[in-house]
Amino acid sequence: MARAKVKNLPDLSEHARPGQELVVKVTPNASRTCLVFNQGLLHALVTVPPEHGKANAAVTRLLAQALGIAPSRISLLRGQSSRQKTFRVEAN
């Protein structure tokens, strides 16, 4: 199943360095998928439910698109079942 690219994402390409960590507040089951800055914190809204890692995978794809890198270069460090998550950009 092909996934459509989300438009109007912030350009996070300056954070696409290996080892860079990103703290993200996640809202699953949102009415739309987007990535915004809210009070200095990166906030990801995704339309998928938080079951079986679906929301985490959706946020990973969203971050990859905003960073301009492959989703395989992003790993979830902390917050597997929490709304606040820490992702890390991995080397190629």
C-alpha positions in Angstrom: 0.0 0.0 0.0 1.5 3.3 -1.1 1.4 6.1 1.5 0.8 9.7 0.4 3.3 12.3 1.4 2.1 14.8 3.9 2.3 18.4 2.7 3.4 21.5 4.6 5.8 19.7 6.9 8.5 21.8 8.7 11.9 21.4 7.2 13.9 19.5 9.8 16.8 18.7 7.5 19.3 20.5 9.7 18.6 17.7 12.3 19.3 14.8 10.0 22.8 14.3 11.4 23.7 10.8 12.7 23.2 10.7 16.5 20.8 13.6 16.6 17.9 13.0 19.1 14.4 14.4 18.6 11.8 14.6 21.4 8.3 14.3 20.0 4.9 14.5 21.6 2.6 12.2 19.8 -1.2 12.4 19.4 -2.7 9.2 17.8 -6.2 9.1 16.4 -6.0 12.7 15.3 -8.3 14.0 12.6 -5.3 14.8 10.4 -1.6 13.9 10.0 0.8 16.8 10.6 4.0 17.8 12.3 4.1 21.1 14.2 6.1 23.0 16.8 4.0 23.8 19.9 5.7 25.8 22.7 9.1 24.7 21.6 8.3 21.0 21.4 7.8 19.0 18.2 4.3 17.6 18.1 3.2 14.8 15.7 -0.4 14.2 15.0 -1.2 10.9 13.3 -4.6 9.4 12.2 -3.7 5.8 13.1 -4.5 4.2 16.5 -1.8 3.5 19.1 -2.1 -0.2 18.8 0.6 -2.8 17.8 3.1 0.0 17.1 1.1 1.6 14.2 1.3 5.1 15.6 5.0 4.8 16.2 5.5 3.6 12.7 3.5 6.5 11.3 5.5 9.0 13.4 8.7 7.5 12.1 7.6 7.9 8.5 6.4 11.5 9.2 9.8 12.4 10.8 11.7 10.8 8.0 9.8 12.8 5.4 10.4 16.1 7.3 14.1 15.2 7.8 14.5 14.2 4.2 15.9 10.7 5.1 14.8 7.1 4.9 12.5 5.8 7.7 15.1 3.1 8.3 17.5 5.7 9.6 15.2 6.6 12.5 15.0 4.6 15.6 12.7 4.9 18.7 14.9 5.2 21.8 12.4 5.9 24.5 8.6 6.1 24.9 7.4 3.0 23.1 4.0 3.3 24.9 4.2 6.9 26.0 3.0 10.0 24.3 6.4 11.6 24.7 9.0 9.8 22.6 12.6 10.2 21.8 13.8 9.3 18.3 17.4 9.1 17.1 18.8 9.6 13.6 21.1 6.7 12.7 24.0 6.6 10.3 23.4 5.2 6.8 
